[in-house]
Amino acid sequence: MAKVVKTNASRLLEHAKIAFELVPYEVDETDLAAQHVADSLGEDINQVFKTLVLHADKVGYFVCVIPGNCEVDLKKAARAIGAKKAEMLPMKQLLPLTGYIRGGCSPIGMKKPFPTIFHTTAVDFDVIYVSAGQRGLQLKIEPRVLIAFVGARIDDVVKDDVRL
């Protein structure tokens, strides 16, 4: 296994003296799904969270961090952020807006901070996994500590009946 490279997200956590672990995994460019990440880590998909960037009317850009086997509910997400309507950010806008690419988007260290919402289940676990800011590297971290660090809120922002 190659040497684990520090990312902007990990540097920010170190600077804040927050405990975390960098966990590398094998990237499959043809399968960037969270299930692949969970399988590669040997972890429960419910503990592997994906970071999604959305846009809402009157509010602008915001971030939802949800379990890897769930889909964001755009109506719930809009309501949680105080808007009428929300939509996913088009993929081609992700890198210019956040500094991250698909499969490597971290809730920590985007080009600028955006309002962030973690799904309610994040705090059900002692640790969760989120992208460390590049494909092939996850952060293992206490969810409440991460939520406080990014100034996030907790809300139910996933579709009730959809498990990928």
Phi, psi and chi 1 to 4 in degrees:
 res  aa     phi    psi   chi1   chi2   chi3   chi4
   1 MET       -  137.3  179.4   72.9   63.4      -
   2 ALA   -69.7  160.5      -      -      -      -
   3 LYS   -61.6  137.1  179.1 -179.5  178.3  -72.9
   4 VAL   -75.7  124.1  174.5      -      -      -
   5 VAL   -89.5  138.0 -178.7      -      -      -
   6 LYS   -72.6  147.1  -75.6 -171.2 -177.4  176.2
   7 THR  -115.3  169.3   63.6      -      -      -
   8 ASN   -56.8  -42.0 -169.4   36.8      -      -
   9 ALA   -60.8  -45.1      -      -      -      -
  10 SER   -68.7  -35.1   65.2      -      -      -
  11 ARG   -63.6  -41.8  -78.7 -171.0 -152.5   77.2
  12 LEU   -63.2  -41.1  -70.0  167.2      -      -
  13 LEU   -66.2  -42.7  -70.3  170.2      -      -
  14 GLU   -61.1  -44.3  -77.7  178.6   -7.5      -
  15 HIS   -60.0  -36.0 -178.1   72.2      -      -
  16 ALA   -84.7    1.5      -      -      -      -
  17 LYS    57.9   43.6  -60.8 -167.1  177.7   -2.6
  18 ILE  -102.1  131.4  -67.9  174.7      -      -
  19 ALA   -73.2  134.5      -      -      -      -
  20 PHE  -161.0  169.7   67.7   93.7      -      -
  21 GLU  -132.2  135.7 -173.2 -179.7  -32.2      -
  22 LEU   -88.1  125.1  -76.7  172.7      -      -
  23 VAL  -122.5  108.5 -176.1      -      -      -
  24 PRO   -77.9  154.4   23.2  -25.4      -      -
  25 TYR  -146.5  162.3   66.9   92.8      -      -
  26 GLU   -76.9  124.2 -158.6   64.0   43.7      -
  27 VAL   -85.2  137.3  177.9      -      -      -
  28 ASP  -117.8  104.6  178.0   -8.2      -      -
  29 GLU   -58.3  -21.6  -64.4  -68.6  -22.9      -
  30 THR   -89.8   -6.9   64.7      -      -      -
  31 ASP  -142.7   90.3 -175.9    2.6      -      -
  32 LEU   -95.0   10.5  -62.4  174.8      -      -
  33 ALA   -66.7  151.2      -      -      -      -
  34 ALA   -61.3  -30.6      -      -      -      -
  35 GLN   -62.6  -39.5 -174.7   64.5   59.1      -
  36 HIS   -62.1  -42.4  170.0   75.3      -      -
  37 VAL   -61.7  -48.2  176.2      -      -      -
  38 ALA   -60.0  -44.8      -      -      -      -
  39 ASP   -62.0  -42.8  -67.6  -14.6      -      -
  40 SER   -63.7  -35.1  -62.9      -      -      -
  41 LEU   -83.4  -16.6  -63.8  172.8      -      -
  42 GLY    70.8   33.0      -      -      -      -
  43 GLU  -117.8  162.6  -65.3  -66.1  -18.7      -
  44 ASP   -66.9  127.7  178.5   -7.5      -      -
  45 ILE   -56.9  -27.8 -175.4   65.4      -      -
  46 ASN   -69.0  -17.3  -65.8  -62.4      -      -
  47 GLN   -98.3   -7.2  -81.7 -179.6  -89.9      -
  48 VAL  -100.2  110.4  177.2      -      -      -
  49 PHE  -101.5  142.4  -78.5   68.1      -      -
  50 LYS  -106.8  148.8   55.1 -171.4  175.3 -174.9
  51 THR  -105.8  117.8  -56.2      -      -      -
  52 LEU  -115.5  141.5  -54.6  174.0      -      -
  53 VAL  -110.2  131.4 -177.6      -      -      -
  54 LEU  -126.8  169.6  -64.0   87.9      -      -
  55 HIS  -131.0  134.9 -174.1  -91.2      -      -
  56 ALA  -124.5  146.5      -      -      -      -
  57 ASP   -59.1  141.1   58.3  -35.4      -      -
  58 LYS    66.5  -19.3  -61.6 -174.8 -178.3   93.0
  59 VAL  -102.3  -39.5  177.2      -      -      -
  60 GLY    96.0 -149.2      -      -      -      -
  61 TYR   -79.6  145.5  -61.3  106.3      -      -
  62 PHE  -153.7  168.0   68.9  104.5      -      -
  63 VAL  -122.1  137.6  175.8      -      -      -
  64 CYS  -119.4  131.2  -72.7      -      -      -
  65 VAL  -114.4  111.9 -175.8      -      -      -
  66 ILE  -129.7  158.4   66.0  171.0      -      -
  67 PRO   -56.2  145.4  -22.7   32.5      -      -
  68 GLY   -61.4  -22.1      -      -      -      -
  69 ASN  -100.6   15.2   63.6  -23.2      -      -
  70 CYS  -115.4  163.6  -66.7      -      -      -
  71 GLU  -114.1  141.4  -95.7 -175.1   50.8      -
  72 VAL   -69.0  140.0   69.2      -      -      -
  73 ASP   -96.7  110.0 -176.7  -46.2      -      -
  74 LEU   -61.8  -35.4  -64.4  175.5      -      -
  75 LYS   -67.5  -45.3  -76.2 -172.2  168.8   83.3
  76 LYS   -64.9  -40.3  -73.9 -178.2 -179.2  179.0
  77 ALA   -63.8  -44.2      -      -      -      -
  78 ALA   -60.6  -46.8      -      -      -      -
  79 ARG   -60.4  -42.7 -149.1  169.9   21.9 -109.3
  80 ALA   -63.8  -29.6      -      -      -      -
  81 ILE   -95.8   -4.5 -156.7   74.3      -      -
  82 GLY    87.5   31.9      -      -      -      -
  83 ALA  -124.5  167.7      -      -      -      -
  84 LYS   -86.2  -34.1  -75.2 -173.5  170.2   54.3
  85 LYS  -143.1  142.1 -168.4  174.9  141.6 -162.6
  86 ALA  -136.4  154.8      -      -      -      -
  87 GLU  -143.3  155.1   59.5 -169.6   15.3      -
  88 MET   -66.9  145.7  -70.8  -65.4  -61.9      -
  89 LEU   -70.3  130.9 -178.3   73.7      -      -
  90 PRO   -58.6  138.4  -22.9   32.7      -      -
  91 MET   -52.8  -38.6 -157.9   55.5   60.3      -
  92 LYS   -66.9  -16.0   65.2 -178.1 -175.5  -63.7
  93 GLN   -92.8  -10.5  -67.4  178.2   20.1      -
  94 LEU   -60.9  -53.8 -174.4   63.2      -      -
  95 LEU   -62.1  -49.6  179.8   59.6      -      -
  96 PRO   -61.7  -33.7  -15.2   21.3      -      -
  97 LEU   -80.4  -43.2 -177.8   71.5      -      -
  98 THR  -105.8  -25.6   66.8      -      -      -
  99 GLY    88.9    2.5      -      -      -      -
 100 TYR  -118.3  155.8  -68.2  126.7      -      -
 101 ILE  -105.5  164.9   59.3  171.2      -      -
 102 ARG   -57.7  134.3  178.2  173.0  178.5 -107.4
 103 GLY    86.2   -2.7      -      -      -      -
 104 GLY  -141.3   24.7      -      -      -      -
 105 CYS   -89.1  118.6 -171.9      -      -      -
 106 SER  -104.0  147.3  178.6      -      -      -
 107 PRO   -73.3   -5.1   25.0  -30.8      -      -
 108 ILE  -110.1  133.1  -54.8  163.2      -      -
 109 GLY    81.8   26.0      -      -      -      -
 110 MET   -66.9  165.9  -69.2 -172.8 -172.5      -
 111 LYS   -52.9  -36.4  -75.7 -175.8  175.1 -179.3
 112 LYS  -144.1  153.7   59.1 -174.2 -119.3 -176.8
 113 PRO   -73.0  137.6   19.9  -23.7      -      -
 114 PHE  -119.6  152.3  -63.9  109.2      -      -
 115 PRO   -54.8  136.2  -20.7   29.8      -      -
 116 THR  -128.9  138.9  -58.5      -      -      -
 117 ILE  -126.0  124.5  -57.6  165.3      -      -
 118 PHE   -96.5  140.7  -83.8   72.8      -      -
 119 HIS   -63.9  148.7 -173.5 -105.8      -      -
 120 THR   -55.1  -29.3   53.2      -      -      -
 121 THR   -73.1  -13.5   58.6      -      -      -
 122 ALA   -56.1  -39.0      -      -      -      -
 123 VAL   -82.9    2.2  -65.7      -      -      -
 124 ASP   -77.0  -12.6  -67.2  -13.7      -      -
 125 PHE  -114.4  153.2  -59.0  101.6      -      -
 126 ASP   -71.4  -36.9  -67.9  -25.0      -      -
 127 VAL  -138.5  150.9  -65.6      -      -      -
 128 ILE  -130.3  168.4   60.9  169.9      -      -
 129 TYR  -116.6  133.2  -64.8   82.6      -      -
 130 VAL  -134.6  160.9  -64.1      -      -      -
 131 SER   -60.2  140.8  175.6      -      -      -
 132 ALA   -86.7    1.3      -      -      -      -
 133 GLY   108.9    7.3      -      -      -      -
 134 GLN  -154.9  152.9   68.2 -178.4   41.9      -
 135 ARG   -62.0  139.2  -68.8  177.6 -176.6  163.4
 136 GLY    91.3    6.3      -      -      -      -
 137 LEU  -145.3  123.6 -162.4   57.4      -      -
 138 GLN  -114.7  152.4  -68.8  -79.4  -60.4      -
 139 LEU   -98.9  128.0  -74.1  168.6      -      -
 140 LYS  -101.4  119.5  179.4  179.5  179.6 -178.3
 141 ILE  -152.9  154.7 -169.9  166.3      -      -
 142 GLU   -70.2  126.7  -70.8  179.5   41.6      -
 143 PRO   -61.5  -41.7   17.0  -26.2      -      -
 144 ARG   -64.1  -35.8  -69.0 -179.8 -168.8  -81.1
 145 VAL   -66.8  -45.0  171.2      -      -      -
 146 LEU   -63.4  -45.1  175.8   57.4      -      -
 147 ILE   -59.1  -44.4  -70.6  164.2      -      -
 148 ALA   -65.9  -40.9      -      -      -      -
 149 PHE   -61.6  -42.5 -179.7   67.2      -      -
 150 VAL   -89.4    0.3  -62.2      -      -      -
 151 GLY    67.1   35.7      -      -      -      -
 152 ALA   -86.4  166.1      -      -      -      -
 153 ARG  -110.7  166.5  -64.4 -165.2  -23.5 -106.7
 154 ILE  -115.6  131.8  -59.5  168.4      -      -
 155 ASP  -159.6  164.0 -150.4  -32.6      -      -
 156 ASP   -86.8  106.0  175.9   14.6      -      -
 157 VAL  -123.5   20.1  -68.6      -      -      -
 158 VAL  -115.4  156.9  -59.9      -      -      -
 159 LYS   -66.2  135.6  -66.8 -178.1  178.6  177.0
 160 ASP   -65.6  -39.3  -67.1  -31.0      -      -
 161 ASP  -106.5   10.1   56.2  -11.9      -      -
 162 VAL  -110.6  118.1  178.0      -      -      -
 163 ARG  -125.4  122.2  -66.4  -80.2 -173.7 -124.1
 164 LEU   -75.7      -  -58.5  175.7      -      -
